Amino acid sequence: MSEDIQQSIEDVTKAIDRLNQAFERRTEELRQKGNHEEFNQWVQAKAAMRDSGVIYLSWARHYAKSAKQGGTDEMNDDDLFEFPTA
């Protein structure tokens, strides 16, 4: 994969990780305040955003790798479900 694409994927990975951390902080704030209804909504939102980020990055890696090899690249589970980390 080109250096530009690889760097872009790394940038998006970091941005998604920062977003997930912000959602986590907000969820914890609501838990501490005892706002159960809003807390439950944020728990669901946090999980949805995390999962969506993983899916988005998995497809980005897939297309970047398959374009590099003319669409013949086979991915393994480690490539597909690599979770963003700080």
PEHU-V287872 format. One record per backbone hydrogen bond with DSSP energy under -1.0 kcal/mol. NH is the residue of the N-H (numbers start at 1). CO is the residue of the C=O. Records with the same first field share a line. If there is no record, write none. Layout:
BEGIN
NH: CO / CO
END
This chain:
BEGIN
6: 2
7: 3
8: 4
9: 5
10: 6
11: 7
12: 8
13: 9
14: 10
15: 11
16: 12
17: 13
18: 14
19: 15
20: 16
21: 17
22: 18
23: 19
24: 20
25: 21
26: 22
27: 23
28: 24
29: 25
30: 26
31: 27
32: 28
33: 29
35: 30
36: 34
39: 35
40: 36
41: 37
42: 38
43: 39
44: 40
45: 41
46: 42
47: 43
48: 44
49: 45
50: 46
51: 47
52: 48
53: 49
54: 50
55: 51
56: 52
57: 53
58: 54
59: 55
60: 56
61: 57
62: 58
63: 59
64: 60
65: 61
66: 62
67: 63
68: 64
69: 65
70: 67
71: 66
80: 76
81: 77
END
